[in-house]
Amino acid sequence: MIVITGAAGFIGSCMVEKLNQIGAKELILVDDFSVEAKRRNWENKFYCDKINRKDFFKWAEQNVDKIDFIVHLGARTDTTEFDYSIFEELNLFYSQQIWSFATKKSIPLLYASSAATYGDGKFGYADSEELIKQLKPLNPYGKSKNEFDKWVIKQQFTPPFWAGFKFFNVFGPNEYHKGRMASVIFHAYQQIEQTEKMRLFRSHNPNFQDGEQMRDFVYVKDVTTVLLWFMQHRKKSGIYNIGTGYARPFTALAAALFKSLNKEPQIEFIDIPADIRDKYQYYTKADMKKMRQIGYKKQFYSLEKGINDYVRCYLKNNSIL
């Protein structure tokens, strides 16, 4: 059986679907299933059982012989939450328990880190484990992810195979429940449908023009393809970036979104909210050499193709993956 934590969430539920697509149905879904807003993300999937995250370790001790792999995608991801203790409990301590269990029971493990660990990019975006201790995330979420990465690379004892993944700006189906934390593409689509125009953050950095902030936007279908490849190949344990390797401006995102809707672009610029302004990333670009060097050859969706697929296959139909 394969355990997927965060299985009711955005990337977790897409990973469940990816496994279902290759015929894997012996799945254990772990999450807080009391959140009704997420129900669509799991109700039509194939799985053996779903376990509340608080009950997982008790269940796991009783079923350890049945567990073949753990994909740990559960996390608190709200970058506007500034109470570090919340992230420490869910993103650090819980992840340490997952790691320790997988190590003790010799179970392969994949886990989610984040590109938020890179902070303002002062030290670049290379997924070198030697650089991790130098990174200075801009918010408690990024700090919690980086603290776990730092803890992981110091461990003498590990699962038989493991990999952590620094997700860049992931977008795509099944993120409808994320509220303020949903992707710019999701929010912009809603804005265009309602007002015929979209809002982008004005730049508060003299090095960037309005709308020219740049991010590495990666489609969730590519993310799950990478995760599945690592599950199947188990080439080299370590921490890896998952992005496209290209930084694209928000103006390009806007152009692609309006084109997918057959509408003329109309953009309105608004101030970055004060509570996140000094923690805003103006540029991100995944260095993908490390993953390519171990043999991952698949090409990623371009921003334009990813947006077109997301809009036409999911957003327009209010459907999920």
GILIN-V277761 format. One record per pair of residues at least 12 apart in sequence whose C-alpha atoms are under 6 Angstrom apart, sorted by the first residue. I is the first residue (numbers start at 1). J is the second residue. D is the distance in whole Angstrom. If there is no record, write none. Layout:
I;J;D + I;J;D
This chain:
1;26;5 + 1;27;6 + 1;66;6 + 1;67;5 + 1;68;5 + 2;27;5 + 2;68;6 + 2;69;5 + 2;70;6 + 3;27;6 + 3;28;5 + 3;70;5 + 4;29;5 + 4;71;5 + 4;72;6 + 5;30;4 + 5;31;6 + 5;72;5 + 5;73;5 + 5;74;5 + 6;31;5 + 6;73;5 + 6;74;4 + 7;29;5 + 7;30;6 + 7;31;6 + 8;41;6 + 8;42;6 + 10;174;5 + 10;175;5 + 12;73;6 + 13;41;6 + 15;224;5 + 25;46;5 + 25;47;5 + 26;47;6 + 26;48;6 + 27;47;5 + 27;48;5 + 28;48;6 + 28;49;5 + 28;50;6 + 29;50;4 + 30;50;6 + 30;51;5 + 30;52;6 + 30;53;5 + 31;52;5 + 31;53;5 + 32;52;5 + 37;177;6 + 69;107;6 + 69;108;5 + 70;109;5 + 71;109;6 + 71;110;5 + 71;111;6 + 72;110;6 + 72;111;5 + 73;111;6 + 73;112;5 + 75;91;5 + 79;141;6 + 82;140;6 + 84;140;5 + 87;144;6 + 88;144;6 + 92;144;6 + 92;148;5 + 102;159;6 + 103;158;5 + 103;159;4 + 106;159;5 + 106;160;6 + 107;159;6 + 108;159;6 + 108;160;6 + 108;161;5 + 108;162;6 + 109;162;5 + 110;162;6 + 110;163;5 + 110;164;6 + 111;164;5 + 112;164;6 + 112;165;5 + 113;145;5 + 113;164;6 + 113;165;5 + 113;166;5 + 114;166;4 + 114;167;5 + 115;166;5 + 115;167;5 + 115;168;5 + 116;142;5 + 117;137;5 + 117;142;5 + 117;146;5 + 118;135;6 + 118;137;6 + 119;136;5 + 119;137;4 + 119;138;5 + 120;281;6 + 125;286;6 + 125;287;6 + 126;287;5 + 127;240;6 + 127;241;6 + 138;279;5 + 161;237;6 + 162;237;5 + 163;237;5 + 163;238;5 + 163;239;6 + 164;239;4 + 165;239;6 + 165;240;5 + 165;241;6 + 166;241;5 + 166;242;6 + 167;242;5 + 168;243;5 + 169;216;6 + 169;217;5 + 169;218;6 + 170;217;6 + 170;218;5 + 170;219;6 + 170;220;6 + 171;183;6 + 171;219;5 + 171;220;6 + 172;219;6 + 172;220;5 + 172;310;6 + 173;320;5 + 173;321;6 + 174;320;5 + 197;266;5 + 197;267;6 + 198;267;5 + 199;267;6 + 199;268;5 + 199;269;5 + 200;269;5 + 201;269;6 + 201;270;5 + 201;271;6 + 201;272;5 + 202;269;5 + 202;270;5 + 202;271;5 + 211;250;5 + 211;251;5 + 212;249;5 + 212;250;6 + 213;249;5 + 213;282;5 + 214;247;5 + 214;248;5 + 214;249;4 + 214;283;5 + 215;247;5 + 215;248;5 + 215;283;5 + 215;284;5 + 216;246;6 + 216;247;5 + 216;284;6 + 216;285;5 + 218;243;5 + 218;244;6 + 219;306;6 + 243;286;5 + 244;300;6 + 245;285;6 + 245;286;5 + 245;287;6 + 245;288;6 + 246;285;6 + 247;285;5 + 256;304;5 + 260;308;5
